[in-house]
C-alpha cells in the first residue's frame, strides 16, 4: 500500500467518516474512492487538495510522509444559520485577519509545529484544555520575568561602569591606543641578556685560531 493510500485511510478514520461519506464529500464515486484508499488508482490533483484540507495537512505531507493521529484536526460543527462571513479588518504588519460573523473560529498557523500544537489542543477535553492554558501562561510568565531580570542586571552593570571615576577616560584611551601584536607562543626577549650573549659569542670567535687543512 502506498503512502497516499495509508494517509487517506488514516484521515478518514480520524475524521470518523465511512468510505461512502468520504466519497460524497470528495464528489467521487464510491468504488472510485475505495480504489483510492486501496492504492489501486491514482487520485487527481483536485481530489488530493481536498483530502489535504480535510486532514489539515500540506499536500507535500500527504504525498511524502505518513500521517499520524495527532496530525489530523477533529471536525467541528458549523452553524449554518449564521450569515455569510465577511472580512472586517486586515493587519498586514501583524499578519492577522478579523472576520465579521464567522462560521467558526480558526487560527491560521505558520508552520507544522503550530499546526500540531493546535491539533493536540483541540483533541483535549475542556478540563484538560483549561489546565494546558494555565500551564502555558505560567511558563510564559516565568520566561518574561527571567528576561526582564536579565535586562535589568545588564543595564545596572552598564550604568555602574559609566558612573565610576576615570572609567570613561581609561576606556577611551584603551580604544585609541593600538594593541601590540604578538605572535602566539613566543616569549618576550630580554634585550640586555641578549646583547650580553652576542658579545660573548663575538669574543669566542675572535679567540679561535684560524686553521687550514692541507
KEBAVO-255953 format. One record per residue (C-alpha): residue in three letters; residue number from 1; y, x, z. Coordinates in Angstrom, 2 decimals, decimal comma, always signed. Each point is the difference from the previous one (the first is absolute). Example, Ala and Ser with C-alpha at 12.3 -4.5 7.8 and 13.67 -1.06 7.14 Angstrom:
KEBAVO-255953
gudo rest: ALA nr: 1 y: -4,50 x: +12,30 z: +7,80
gudo rest: SER nr: 2 y: +3,44 x: +1,37 z: -0,66
//
This chain:
KEBAVO-255953
gudo rest: UNK nr: 1 y: +0,00 x: +0,00 z: +0,00
gudo rest: UNK nr: 2 y: +3,41 x: +1,36 z: -0,97
gudo rest: UNK nr: 3 y: +2,91 x: +0,53 z: +2,42
gudo rest: UNK nr: 4 y: +1,86 x: -2,93 z: -1,58
gudo rest: UNK nr: 5 y: -2,95 x: -2,35 z: +0,51
gudo rest: UNK nr: 6 y: -0,37 x: +1,10 z: +3,65
gudo rest: UNK nr: 7 y: +3,72 x: -0,46 z: +0,63
gudo rest: UNK nr: 8 y: +0,04 x: -3,42 z: -1,63
gudo rest: UNK nr: 9 y: -2,86 x: -1,15 z: +2,22
gudo rest: UNK nr: 10 y: +1,60 x: +1,49 z: +3,11
gudo rest: UNK nr: 11 y: +3,36 x: -1,67 z: -0,72
gudo rest: UNK nr: 12 y: -1,66 x: -3,38 z: -0,63
gudo rest: UNK nr: 13 y: -1,99 x: +0,15 z: +3,24
gudo rest: UNK nr: 14 y: +2,98 x: +1,16 z: +2,03
gudo rest: UNK nr: 15 y: +2,09 x: -2,88 z: -1,34
gudo rest: UNK nr: 16 y: -2,80 x: -2,41 z: +0,85
gudo rest: UNK nr: 17 y: -0,33 x: -1,35 z: -3,54
gudo rest: UNK nr: 18 y: -3,07 x: -0,95 z: -1,98
gudo rest: UNK nr: 19 y: -0,62 x: +1,19 z: -3,54
gudo rest: UNK nr: 20 y: +0,93 x: -3,45 z: -1,28
gudo rest: UNK nr: 21 y: +3,34 x: +0,02 z: +1,83
gudo rest: UNK nr: 22 y: +0,82 x: +3,52 z: -1,17
gudo rest: UNK nr: 23 y: -0,74 x: -0,95 z: -3,60
gudo rest: UNK nr: 24 y: +2,43 x: -2,92 z: +0,31
gudo rest: UNK nr: 25 y: +2,68 x: +2,22 z: +1,54
gudo rest: UNK nr: 26 y: -0,37 x: +2,60 z: -2,74
gudo rest: UNK nr: 27 y: -0,27 x: -2,75 z: -2,65
gudo rest: UNK nr: 28 y: -3,24 x: +1,31 z: -1,46
gudo rest: UNK nr: 29 y: -3,40 x: -1,56 z: -0,42
gudo rest: UNK nr: 30 y: -2,47 x: -0,01 z: +2,87
gudo rest: UNK nr: 31 y: -2,62 x: +1,99 z: -1,91
gudo rest: UNK nr: 32 y: +2,69 x: +2,43 z: -1,18
gudo rest: UNK nr: 33 y: +1,07 x: +0,69 z: +3,57
gudo rest: UNK nr: 34 y: -3,63 x: +0,46 z: +1,08
gudo rest: UNK nr: 35 y: -0,35 x: +2,65 z: -2,71
gudo rest: UNK nr: 36 y: +3,21 x: +1,71 z: +1,20
gudo rest: UNK nr: 37 y: -1,36 x: +0,18 z: +3,52
gudo rest: UNK nr: 38 y: -3,41 x: +1,22 z: -1,17
gudo rest: UNK nr: 39 y: +1,61 x: +2,72 z: -2,14
gudo rest: UNK nr: 40 y: -1,58 x: -1,41 z: -3,18
gudo rest: UNK nr: 41 y: +3,35 x: -0,68 z: -1,66
gudo rest: UNK nr: 42 y: +3,39 x: +1,69 z: -0,01
gudo rest: UNK nr: 43 y: +2,97 x: -2,06 z: +1,17
gudo rest: UNK nr: 44 y: +3,25 x: +0,01 z: -2,02
gudo rest: UNK nr: 45 y: +3,16 x: +1,55 z: +1,41
gudo rest: UNK nr: 46 y: +1,58 x: -3,39 z: +0,78
gudo rest: UNK nr: 47 y: -2,98 x: -0,92 z: +2,23
gudo rest: UNK nr: 48 y: +0,00 x: +3,43 z: +1,66
gudo rest: UNK nr: 49 y: +3,67 x: -0,42 z: +0,93
gudo rest: UNK nr: 50 y: -0,73 x: -3,39 z: +1,59
gudo rest: UNK nr: 51 y: -2,93 x: +1,43 z: +1,98
gudo rest: UNK nr: 52 y: +2,13 x: +2,90 z: +1,27
gudo rest: UNK nr: 53 y: +2,72 x: -2,42 z: +1,13
gudo rest: UNK nr: 54 y: -2,55 x: -2,19 z: +1,76
gudo rest: UNK nr: 55 y: -1,29 x: +3,03 z: +1,91
gudo rest: UNK nr: 56 y: +3,52 x: +1,30 z: +0,72
gudo rest: UNK nr: 57 y: -0,94 x: +3,36 z: -1,49
gudo rest: UNK nr: 58 y: +1,18 x: +2,07 z: -2,93
gudo rest: UNK nr: 59 y: -1,68 x: -0,17 z: -3,39
gudo rest: UNK nr: 60 y: -0,87 x: +3,69 z: +0,27
gudo rest: UNK nr: 61 y: -1,75 x: -0,52 z: +3,34
gudo rest: UNK nr: 62 y: -1,93 x: -2,95 z: -1,43
gudo rest: UNK nr: 63 y: -1,36 x: +2,11 z: -2,87
gudo rest: UNK nr: 64 y: -0,52 x: +3,41 z: +1,62
gudo rest: UNK nr: 65 y: -0,86 x: -0,36 z: +3,71
gudo rest: UNK nr: 66 y: -2,12 x: -2,33 z: +2,09
gudo rest: UNK nr: 67 y: +1,91 x: -2,67 z: +1,89
gudo rest: UNK nr: 68 y: -0,74 x: -0,48 z: +3,69
gudo rest: UNK nr: 69 y: +0,39 x: -3,05 z: +2,20
gudo rest: UNK nr: 70 y: +3,22 x: +1,31 z: +1,50
gudo rest: UNK nr: 71 y: +1,58 x: +0,39 z: -3,44
gudo rest: UNK nr: 72 y: -0,04 x: -3,70 z: -0,87
gudo rest: UNK nr: 73 y: +2,61 x: -2,24 z: +1,62
gudo rest: UNK nr: 74 y: -1,17 x: -3,46 z: +1,13
gudo rest: UNK nr: 75 y: +1,22 x: -3,11 z: -1,78
gudo rest: UNK nr: 76 y: +2,84 x: -2,00 z: +1,48
gudo rest: UNK nr: 77 y: +0,61 x: -3,72 z: -0,40
gudo rest: UNK nr: 78 y: +3,05 x: -0,93 z: -2,05
gudo rest: UNK nr: 79 y: +2,30 x: -2,91 z: +0,68
gudo rest: UNK nr: 80 y: +0,25 x: -1,66 z: -3,41
gudo rest: UNK nr: 81 y: +2,51 x: -2,58 z: +1,22
gudo rest: UNK nr: 82 y: +2,72 x: +2,66 z: +0,25
gudo rest: UNK nr: 83 y: +2,42 x: +0,31 z: -2,91
gudo rest: UNK nr: 84 y: -0,09 x: +2,94 z: -2,40
gudo rest: UNK nr: 85 y: +0,89 x: +3,43 z: +1,34
gudo rest: UNK nr: 86 y: +3,45 x: +1,38 z: -0,76
gudo rest: UNK nr: 87 y: +1,36 x: +3,50 z: +0,52
gudo rest: UNK nr: 88 y: +2,72 x: -0,06 z: +2,65
gudo rest: UNK nr: 89 y: +1,10 x: +3,65 z: +0,16
gudo rest: UNK nr: 90 y: -1,05 x: +3,42 z: -1,27
gudo rest: UNK nr: 91 y: +0,80 x: +3,31 z: +1,67
gudo rest: UNK nr: 92 y: -0,83 x: +2,80 z: -2,45
gudo rest: UNK nr: 93 y: +1,00 x: +2,68 z: +2,52
gudo rest: UNK nr: 94 y: -2,54 x: -1,16 z: +2,61
gudo rest: UNK nr: 95 y: -2,47 x: -1,33 z: -2,56
gudo rest: UNK nr: 96 y: -0,12 x: -3,49 z: +1,55
gudo rest: UNK nr: 97 y: -0,04 x: -3,50 z: -1,52
gudo rest: UNK nr: 98 y: +0,80 x: -3,21 z: +1,89
gudo rest: UNK nr: 99 y: -1,43 x: -3,29 z: -1,35
gudo rest: UNK nr: 100 y: +1,20 x: -3,53 z: +0,66
gudo rest: UNK nr: 101 y: -2,78 x: -2,39 z: +1,10
gudo rest: UNK nr: 102 y: -2,92 x: +2,29 z: -0,90
gudo rest: UNK nr: 103 y: -3,53 x: -1,38 z: -0,34
gudo rest: UNK nr: 104 y: -1,15 x: +2,68 z: +2,42
gudo rest: UNK nr: 105 y: +1,37 x: +3,07 z: +1,71
gudo rest: UNK nr: 106 y: -1,13 x: +3,25 z: -1,55
gudo rest: UNK nr: 107 y: +0,82 x: +3,67 z: +0,44
gudo rest: UNK nr: 108 y: +0,08 x: +2,17 z: -3,09
gudo rest: UNK nr: 109 y: -1,75 x: +3,21 z: +0,99
gudo rest: UNK nr: 110 y: +0,97 x: +3,42 z: -1,31
gudo rest: UNK nr: 111 y: -3,36 x: +1,78 z: +0,05
gudo rest: UNK nr: 112 y: -3,70 x: -0,50 z: +0,69
gudo rest: UNK nr: 113 y: +0,34 x: +0,88 z: +3,72
gudo rest: UNK nr: 114 y: +2,55 x: -2,75 z: +0,62
gudo rest: UNK nr: 115 y: -2,11 x: -2,47 z: -1,96
gudo rest: UNK nr: 116 y: -3,06 x: +0,87 z: +2,09
gudo rest: UNK nr: 117 y: +1,92 x: -0,38 z: +3,28
gudo rest: UNK nr: 118 y: +1,28 x: -3,41 z: -1,10
gudo rest: UNK nr: 119 y: -3,48 x: -1,08 z: -1,06
gudo rest: UNK nr: 120 y: -1,52 x: +1,01 z: +3,35
gudo rest: UNK nr: 121 y: +2,80 x: -1,77 z: +1,87
gudo rest: UNK nr: 122 y: -0,57 x: -3,24 z: -1,89
gudo rest: UNK nr: 123 y: -3,70 x: +0,08 z: +0,87
gudo rest: UNK nr: 124 y: +0,73 x: +0,15 z: +3,74
gudo rest: UNK nr: 125 y: +0,17 x: -3,04 z: +2,21
gudo rest: UNK nr: 126 y: +3,32 x: -1,19 z: +1,47
gudo rest: UNK nr: 127 y: -0,66 x: +1,66 z: +3,37
gudo rest: UNK nr: 128 y: -1,01 x: +3,31 z: -1,61
gudo rest: UNK nr: 129 y: +3,06 x: -0,08 z: -2,28
gudo rest: UNK nr: 130 y: +2,24 x: -0,47 z: +3,03
gudo rest: UNK nr: 131 y: -1,55 x: +2,97 z: +1,81
gudo rest: UNK nr: 132 y: +0,20 x: +2,13 z: -3,16
gudo rest: UNK nr: 133 y: +3,72 x: -0,71 z: -0,41
gudo rest: UNK nr: 134 y: +0,62 x: +0,76 z: +3,69
gudo rest: UNK nr: 135 y: -1,82 x: +3,34 z: -0,27
gudo rest: UNK nr: 136 y: +1,85 x: +0,93 z: -3,18
gudo rest: UNK nr: 137 y: +3,29 x: -0,83 z: +1,69
gudo rest: UNK nr: 138 y: -0,83 x: +2,27 z: +2,95
gudo rest: UNK nr: 139 y: -0,99 x: +2,84 z: -2,33
gudo rest: UNK nr: 140 y: +3,22 x: -0,34 z: -2,01
gudo rest: UNK nr: 141 y: +2,06 x: -0,05 z: +3,22
gudo rest: UNK nr: 142 y: -1,70 x: +3,16 z: +1,29
gudo rest: UNK nr: 143 y: +0,59 x: +1,80 z: -3,29
gudo rest: UNK nr: 144 y: +3,68 x: -0,99 z: -0,08
gudo rest: UNK nr: 145 y: +0,46 x: +1,10 z: +3,63
gudo rest: UNK nr: 146 y: -1,60 x: +3,38 z: -0,68
gudo rest: UNK nr: 147 y: +2,17 x: +0,53 z: -3,09
gudo rest: UNK nr: 148 y: +3,19 x: -0,91 z: +1,88
gudo rest: UNK nr: 149 y: -0,86 x: +2,40 z: +2,84
gudo rest: UNK nr: 150 y: -0,68 x: +2,77 z: -2,48
gudo rest: UNK nr: 151 y: +3,33 x: -0,58 z: -1,74
gudo rest: UNK nr: 152 y: +1,82 x: -0,04 z: +3,34
gudo rest: UNK nr: 153 y: -1,54 x: +3,31 z: +1,08
gudo rest: UNK nr: 154 y: +0,95 x: +1,68 z: -3,26
gudo rest: UNK nr: 155 y: +3,58 x: -1,32 z: +0,20
gudo rest: UNK nr: 156 y: +0,35 x: +1,15 z: +3,63
gudo rest: UNK nr: 157 y: -1,26 x: +3,46 z: -0,95
gudo rest: UNK nr: 158 y: +2,52 x: +0,25 z: -2,84
gudo rest: UNK nr: 159 y: +2,89 x: -1,13 z: +2,19
gudo rest: UNK nr: 160 y: -1,04 x: +2,44 z: +2,75
gudo rest: UNK nr: 161 y: -0,01 x: +2,91 z: -2,42
gudo rest: UNK nr: 162 y: +3,40 x: -1,01 z: -1,36
gudo rest: UNK nr: 163 y: +1,59 x: -0,12 z: +3,48
gudo rest: UNK nr: 164 y: -1,28 x: +3,41 z: +1,14
gudo rest: UNK nr: 165 y: +2,80 x: +2,70 z: -0,01
gudo rest: UNK nr: 166 y: -0,32 x: +2,59 z: -2,68
gudo rest: UNK nr: 167 y: -2,82 x: -1,84 z: -1,72
gudo rest: UNK nr: 168 y: +2,08 x: -0,98 z: -3,00
gudo rest: UNK nr: 169 y: +1,40 x: +3,51 z: -0,47
gudo rest: UNK nr: 170 y: -3,38 x: +1,65 z: +0,39
gudo rest: UNK nr: 171 y: -1,62 x: -2,44 z: -2,40
gudo rest: UNK nr: 172 y: +2,72 x: +0,54 z: -2,59
gudo rest: UNK nr: 173 y: -0,23 x: +3,77 z: +0,39
gudo rest: UNK nr: 174 y: -3,76 x: -0,12 z: -0,38
gudo rest: UNK nr: 175 y: +0,37 x: -2,11 z: -3,13
gudo rest: UNK nr: 176 y: +2,46 x: +2,38 z: -1,69
gudo rest: UNK nr: 177 y: -1,73 x: +3,17 z: +1,11
gudo rest: UNK nr: 178 y: -2,59 x: +1,06 z: -2,55
gudo rest: UNK nr: 179 y: -3,45 x: +0,64 z: +1,36
gudo rest: UNK nr: 180 y: -1,48 x: +3,42 z: -0,59
gudo rest: UNK nr: 181 y: -3,12 x: -0,22 z: -2,09
gudo rest: UNK nr: 182 y: -2,96 x: +1,79 z: +1,47
gudo rest: UNK nr: 183 y: -3,32 x: +0,49 z: -1,57
gudo rest: UNK nr: 184 y: -2,81 x: -1,68 z: +1,98
gudo rest: UNK nr: 185 y: -2,20 x: +2,31 z: +2,04
gudo rest: UNK nr: 186 y: +2,32 x: +3,03 z: -0,26
gudo rest: UNK nr: 187 y: +1,26 x: +1,62 z: +3,22
gudo rest: UNK nr: 188 y: +3,59 x: +1,13 z: +0,43
gudo rest: UNK nr: 189 y: +0,25 x: +3,81 z: -0,33
gudo rest: UNK nr: 190 y: +1,88 x: +2,20 z: +2,47
gudo rest: UNK nr: 191 y: +2,43 x: +2,03 z: -2,15
gudo rest: UNK nr: 192 y: +0,40 x: +2,77 z: +2,57
gudo rest: UNK nr: 193 y: -3,74 x: +0,53 z: +0,39
gudo rest: UNK nr: 194 y: -0,43 x: -0,10 z: -3,76
gudo rest: UNK nr: 195 y: +2,67 x: +2,68 z: -0,53
gudo rest: UNK nr: 196 y: -1,64 x: +2,26 z: +2,61
gudo rest: UNK nr: 197 y: -3,32 x: -0,38 z: -1,75
gudo rest: UNK nr: 198 y: +1,56 x: +0,93 z: -3,35
gudo rest: UNK nr: 199 y: +1,63 x: +3,12 z: +1,47
gudo rest: UNK nr: 200 y: -3,30 x: +1,15 z: +1,50
gudo rest: UNK nr: 201 y: -1,75 x: -0,39 z: -3,35
gudo rest: UNK nr: 202 y: +2,74 x: +2,01 z: -1,73
gudo rest: UNK nr: 203 y: -0,36 x: +2,85 z: +2,53
gudo rest: UNK nr: 204 y: -3,78 x: -0,06 z: -0,43
gudo rest: UNK nr: 205 y: +0,24 x: +0,34 z: -3,79
gudo rest: UNK nr: 206 y: +2,43 x: +2,93 z: +0,29
gudo rest: UNK nr: 207 y: -2,35 x: +1,94 z: +2,33
gudo rest: UNK nr: 208 y: -2,95 x: -0,23 z: -2,37
gudo rest: UNK nr: 209 y: -0,44 x: +3,17 z: -2,08
gudo rest: UNK nr: 210 y: -0,35 x: -0,45 z: -3,67
gudo rest: UNK nr: 211 y: -3,49 x: +0,93 z: -1,23
gudo rest: UNK nr: 212 y: -1,24 x: +0,49 z: -3,51
gudo rest: UNK nr: 213 y: -3,46 x: -0,31 z: -1,35
gudo rest: UNK nr: 214 y: -1,22 x: +2,86 z: -2,19
//
